[in-house]
């Protein structure tokens, strides 16, 4: 028994058509396609935050902890 037999897919498409209506179905399909394209584009482009350091190693400044005051 197939999980996604052709009759199952037709029933699912018919339910989607009833829920969204024919006018909104094009909008939903377009939005879904745009989301998939954006996701693929984001997966293929390198992440600039992980490939370039935020500061150069020689520019890193260390801060010293303040010295406690002597109590007499």
N, C-alpha and C positions, 0 to 999 in steps of 0.2 A: 504494500500500500504506500503510494507516494504521498509525501507531505504536501507538495505543491503540484497536484495534478492540474491539467488545463481547466477542468470544471471548477476546481477550488479557486483558481486565479480569476476566472470569470465572475464567480460569486463575490469575491473580494472587490473587484473593479466595479461591479454593480452597486455594492454597498457604498463605496467611495463616491460614486456618481450621485447616489441618492442623498448622501450627507452634504456634499459640497455643491452640488448642482453643476450643470454644464458651463455656466458662465465663470464660476470660480475655479473650475478644474484646470483651466489654462494658466491661471495665476499661480495656483499651487504647484503645477508642474514646472513653471518657469522659476519660481522661487527655489524649488528643490534642485533643479539643474544648476542654478547660480551657487547654491550652497555647496554642491558637490565640486564644482569648478574651483571655488575659493579654497575648499579643503585640500584638493589636489595641488593647487598652486602653493599653498602654505607648506605642504609636506615636501615639495620639491626644492623650494628655495632655502638656502642656508640661513640659519638663525644668526643674525649679527651679534646678538647678546652673548652667544657662546663662542663665537669665533674671534672676536676682538676684545681685548681686555679693557676694562673701564679706565684704568690708569696705567701708565708705564711703570715698570719696576723701580726706576730711579726717582720717580716722582712721589713714591709712597713715603709719607711722613709719619713717624711714630710719635705719639704723645706720651710724655712721662706722667706718671701719676703724681699728684701733688704731695709734697712732703708734709707729714703731720707736724703741727706746731708743738713745741716742747711746753709741757705744763710744769711750772716750777712750784 
